[in-house]
Each structure stands twice: as C-alpha cells, then as structure tokens.
Amino acid sequence: MIIVAGLGPGDYARIPSHVRDLVLDGSKTVIARTREHPAAEYLAELRPVVFCDDIYQRADSFEDVYDAIARRVLEAADEGDVVYLVPGSPLIGELTVGRLVASGRPLDIIPGESFVDLILARVGYDPLDRGLQILNAHDLPDPLVLDKPTIVAQLDRPEILADVVAQVDGVAVEGWTLTVLRDLGTAEEVVVITDPASVDPGLAGLRTSLFVDTAPGGLIGAVRTMRLLREECPWDREQTHHSLVKNLVEEVYELIEAIEAVPDEEVDVAAYAAVEDELGDVLLQVLFHEAIGRQTGVFDLDSVAEGLRQKLVRRHPHVFGDVAAGTAGEVKENWDRIKEEEEGGREGGSVLDGVPAGMPALHRAAKLQNRAAKVGFDWDQAVEVLAKVREEIAEVESDLGDPSRVGEEVGDLLFSVVNLARHLGVDPELALRGATSRFEHRFRRMEDQGPLAGLTLAEMDQRWERAKSD
C-alpha cells in the first residue's frame, strides 16, 4: 500500500495528529521527497526516513528526478507499506504524486495544509472574492496577466526573485506593492510588505512566495482603461467606428515610418523604442474599436482574438496539421488557397473581389494585378511591361495640352509602372517611399548649403548634385 501525505508548509507541530501517528508507525517505510523542510528534519530524529535528495544531486533534469523518486516509492511498495511524504500538500505542486497516480497503483492520498492556505491566512484574502491564480516562478506565463490576486511560488534563488519582481513590475500599475512571505508556519517566518524597488533578494528560499494584488497594467490594464474612457470621457463617447478610421490610417503610417528607421544590421534601441511607441498607438485604435463593439454587444476582445487564433490555425496546416510546406512561397500558396476556400471560392463573383478600395493606391494596384495574373491575364516577361510603360509615356506626351485627358493617361502610366515593379519583384509602395525619403534627405542637404530662394534652377541643380554625392 502507498500512502501519500503532506508535511505541511511549516514545523512538525503543524502536522495533523492522524498524519503524525501514521508516519511514526514503525511497520511502514517512510520516504520523504526532500530533507530540506523543517518537519522532515525533525521527523528524521524520531524514526528512520529515506530521503530522495541524493536523486536531485545526480539527475540531469527535474523530469529525471521526478521519475526516479516515483520509481523508488513504487519499488519500496513492492516490499511493504510505504508512506510517501512531500512538503506542503500532495495536491499542490507535487509532480511526483502525479507520476504515482499515473502508475495505476492503489494510492491513499491524504490532503494537507499547503503554503497557499498560510499565505491566504497571512494576507487575509478569500479567493472567492475576486479569484486567485498561483504561478511557478520558474515558468511564468507569457504574456503575464495580473487580472486577479496572484501567488508566485518557488522563489528559491535571489536571481529568480529579482527576475519575477521585474516581470511583475512591467505589467503592474504605478505605485504597486507586494508581500514577500518566507518560511511560513515556522519560528523563522517572515512577512514583508514592500515596493518592488525595495525587495531584498536575500529573502529568496525554498519556501518563499510572493502575493501580488494590484490593478493590472499591460494588455489587460490597457483594455480596461480604454473601456472606462469609452464610458466616461465625452470625446471618446462620441466616436464611432467610422469617425476613427482616419486615426487608424494615420497611426499605421506613423508606425511604418518608425519601422523604416530601424537599421537592418544592428539593434538600435532608440529606433525600437519608437516602434514600440507607435505599436501602442495602433493598439489603442484596436482597443477603441473593441470597446465600441463590446458596448453594442456585437463582439469583444476575446471573440476577436479567438477568431484570429482559429484563422491562424486553419491557415497554417504545415504547423498545426500534416501539410508539408518547406518554403515561404509554399506557405503563401497554402494561405491563399485556404482563404479562397473559406470565402466559398469565386463562383458567381470576380477574382478581384476582396481587395479593399481604401488601400493605398500603389498597393491596391499591385494586388489587383496579382489577382488577374492568377488566371493568366498578365505579361510573361518584364521587358513586355517596359514596352507598355513607354507606350503610356507617349500617350501622356500626346495629351499634354488636354487637361481632361492627361490625368487619366498619367494614371495609366502609374498603373503600368506598378506592373513593371511587380514583374521585377519590387514592392512599388516601398520603392516610392524610398525614393521620396531620398528626395527629402537630399533637398534638406540643399537647404543646409544656404537659402534656396533667389537661386536659378541651374544653381539649385548644382546643389542637388552635391547633395547626391554626399
């Protein structure tokens, strides 16, 4: 028979009498997961105890440790009754117990007092009030969400404690405090309420935990702040999905500008900080639309995110399914095929359906041309497109004196140039943005050489050539 019992979070005296009677029964073999516990140390003075600390010392990983401990208990049970003792409660954070359960051998698991019970008693919190989450300091979730009171356990080393406090500080609101609890239920018990900057790393230990109860920052904090603004700010209350479109477009372009300033060959902290800031502004627009959708009862952030998750899974069968895709091109081909299937194919519609009219003109032109090319309406080679560009230039020249026609011809010319860029593998939007940036840089260099007003075109052209050579 295997009996699994907990030593509780503190001294031997805290162990219930029926468990003490059980472990003092000399007819049973007592195995304890570790000697690093005040109750285990005391018990070893009262009777023989088999400790498993030797397994920790020689195993290559914690997984190997847990497997070896479970084998030791099972092998001992082949010879007679075994009492297996773990720190705290066998029902919280004890992976060896899970392995014993999975073995299929009959077990008698005796629930016991855990560190969670003592923490809740010390901080005076009822988890049925606003919920409770319990996290492992060695495996914090990413992203870290603090939308309810949180216990972080297994802060066994100073660097782990410091890292956890830093991560929590990154997603908590300003002015938050935390409670550090160590060696609860013993004469050495320590409970410290402090701010994150004042946490003593020396408080780390095998029985050290944090209790954090703060209004959430990070994504959850931003969502709640935006929803509150939607309810209480007069300007935010007046906005609609339509009125916010211009803001969304503006913020996306500002993000693009920040991204283009990021160098390819190095990590520029200032450039990345600008990208981070602009990403926040784009996220604000997403959260604003979410707040409106939630208020109308049509959708909320969870439904938007879940819809996105399902779409990502469906369109990446090479990751989440059994489809092979070894190149980026194959991934894109799968994506387009699955997207078309989801939309019910093109029967009764056009291959050009689904290209938003609000896209930037160059990008939309390339998108429409790509759609037409999929059904064969395209030139075979770039040289053929180049001939079309020359043809359109000639038509512009012939209509220079006709204002009603020249605009249309210039549009055709631009459309042909986009087609040429597509055949050359050049993104026309990025190409034009690059050319515009170069023009701006060079023109500013011209201005650096002195005022431009009053110069002849030839003199300005000389400055332009100097600016190009710099």
Secondary structure by P-SEA (a helix, b strand, c coil): cbbbbbccccccccccaaaaaaaacccbbbbbcccccaaaaaaaacbbbbbaaaaaaccccaaaaaaaaaaaaaaaaaacbbbbbbccccccccaaaaaaaaccccccccccccaaaaaaaaacccccccbbbbbbccccccccccccbbbbcccccaaaaaaaaaaaaaccccbbbbbbbccccccbbbbbbbcccccccccccccbbbbbbcccccaaaaaaaaaaaacccccccccccccaaaaaaaaaaaaaaaaaacccccccaaaaaaaaaaaaaaaaaaaaaaaaaaaaccccaaaaaaaaaaaaaaaccccccccccccaaaaaaaaaaaaaaaacccccccccccccccccaaaaaaaaaaaaaaaccccccaaaaaaaaaaaaaaaaaaccccccaaaaaaaaaaaaaaaaaaacccaaaaaaaaaaaaaaaaaaaaaacccccccaaaaaaaaaaaaac
